[in-house]
Amino acid sequence: MVLQYKLKNETRWKKYPGKSKMKVSINKCYFRLLNEVQTKVLVEKGNYEKVMKRFRQIEFFKHRG
């Protein structure tokens, strides 16, 4: 899965480098989650906590089997 972010006033999505490498606060950004080939949006635009909660749910059920 691919996590992307953009500043709230921008239009272009960027690949998320990691929390420690972000130059701005994560509170000033929107996030979204895509599949590996970046063709399907798994989680629409939302805040970091919402998107990461869904990411963890997907990972849990993916490895549960």
C-alpha positions in Angstrom: 0.0 0.0 0.0 1.1 3.5 -0.7 0.5 6.5 1.6 0.3 9.9 0.0 -0.1 13.4 1.5 -0.7 16.9 0.4 -1.0 20.3 2.2 -4.5 21.4 2.7 -4.2 24.3 0.2 -2.4 22.2 -2.5 -3.9 20.0 -5.2 -1.0 17.6 -6.0 -0.5 14.4 -4.0 3.0 13.5 -2.9 4.5 10.2 -1.7 4.7 10.2 2.1 8.4 10.1 3.2 7.8 9.2 6.8 6.8 11.2 9.9 10.4 12.1 10.9 11.3 13.4 7.4 8.2 15.7 7.0 9.1 19.4 6.9 5.6 20.5 8.0 3.3 19.2 10.7 1.1 16.3 9.8 -1.9 18.3 11.2 -1.5 20.7 8.2 -1.9 17.9 5.6 -4.5 15.5 4.1 -3.6 11.8 3.7 -4.9 9.0 1.5 -4.1 5.3 1.0 -3.7 3.6 -2.4 -3.0 0.0 -3.5 0.5 -0.9 -4.5 0.1 -0.1 -8.2 -1.7 3.2 -7.3 -4.8 2.4 -9.3 -7.3 2.2 -6.5 -7.9 4.6 -3.6 -8.4 2.5 -0.5 -9.0 5.4 1.9 -10.2 8.8 0.7 -8.7 12.1 1.9 -8.6 12.3 5.7 -6.4 13.1 8.6 -3.4 11.0 9.5 -5.0 9.1 12.4 -8.0 8.1 10.4 -6.0 6.8 7.4 -3.5 5.0 9.6 -6.3 3.3 11.6 -7.7 1.9 8.3 -4.2 0.9 7.2 -3.7 -1.1 10.4 -7.1 -2.8 9.9 -6.3 -3.8 6.3 -2.9 -5.2 7.4 -4.4 -7.1 10.3 -7.0 -8.9 8.0 -4.4 -9.5 5.3 -2.1 -11.4 7.6 -4.8 -13.1 9.6 -5.4 -16.0 7.3 
